[in-house]
Amino acid sequence: MRKTLVAVLPWLDVCPCAGADELLAGTAVVEITPPRGYRMSGYFMERLNTGVRDPLKAKALVFRQGKTQAALVFCDLIGIGPGLSRSARMSAAGKTGIPFENIVIAATHSHTGPLYFGALREHFHRAAVAGHGKDPHEKVDYSAWAAEKIAEAISRAKQAARPVRLRHGIATEKRLSFNRRFHMKKGGVRFNPGQLNPGIVRVAGPIDPDAGIIELLSGGGVPLASLVVFALHLDTVGGTDYSADYPRYLSEGLQAAFGKEYTSFFGAGTCGDINHIDVKIKGRRTAREIGALLVETVRGGIPGLSAVKEPSLAVLRATVDVPLQRYSEREIGKAREEMKLVGSRKLPFLAQVKAYKIMALELRKASTLALEIQALRLSSELAIVTLPGEVFVELGLAIKRSSPFRNTLVIELANDAPGYIPTRKAFVEGSYETVNSRVQSGGGEAMVEAALRLLKELRQGI
Ligand SMILES: [Zn+2]
């Protein structure tokens, strides 16, 4: 595997069309719960859905100022497959005139949604077709169906756009998230070593305690919606019923405070190496408990938010071509055979993960991957950055630290889900996330550099 990043080819699509026009925003929510019995995502085994704990949703937020328009959609899904992302953005662009480049489709990373794309879905789907002539667990083309639902949400949000006032800030939440990688007495770094494991020496990375908040109010000051971005893996429900995981309780808590019409958007912060497991104790918080504590933090932060006095909407986008990992024909053949053992106890877990990753690379059929980065400016102090993949927290922190904006919300799993995006340091340390990553070491840092270039350009353009 090559150690250094060979091709970094950024390009910019600039639309610095800010003006003194009024800022408009609209929201819309559609349901994207798949049919009962669909395969569930989240783990390395076949899990069939048995019901609905709470419905899955796609929530669209459209901004408009003068000629500039942008849309952000947050979906209760583990990731956004590249096919779904492309179709939804193209359809929405056709329906609304919002440029494809200014549309972000992000996943919250719920582990209790459908398995509708990627190497594992491909494996189970093909096996079902080989056995039954058709796949009894995929009665609909979920990608195509969800793409239209998402486009419909964007269209409805645009129609609902009206003058808004924004307030923004950061609330601190240190109780809920834990870096899940640890240096061990035996040497090396291990992910999720288990609670009260005496072999743990020390944690291998930080958390991000920021709960970034953007609040939308009507011209008259009535709270309409909020976007909260927090870096904590959504894998707190389990089971085989569909669920939006803890953001469901954030939404319910904020609606209890601000009314049923209030829309709670949740963006996954960079939480590739962050989860809710505290190794120093036994037991874990439930999704409901996590949601309730996050509501407390967000509500506590709202009175201290700063008003955006001069909104200035602009969107920039760049793609960075990063090298993908490469495997020999022999390794690919071995992985194809080992895929048959995924979900069984006949192959060690990390060997299963590696086989799956190699098959995922085979699906991409490319030597590089275009990581798409979007940056959205809302004022001289406030910006949003969106990134593909499950991004390590250190990379999101690096963007925030060097951003020229006072408040930068960094959201992962936007438009594509090419596995983990670890740091160079983590690639040296190894463990699950690097085995399950498709990019080569350095890809994450290249993404950070591109994001910072966009932010600087947006800040200078004001
Ligand atoms: Zn994950």
Residues whose N, C-alpha, C, O or C-beta is under 5 A from the ligand:
A	BS01	ZN	none
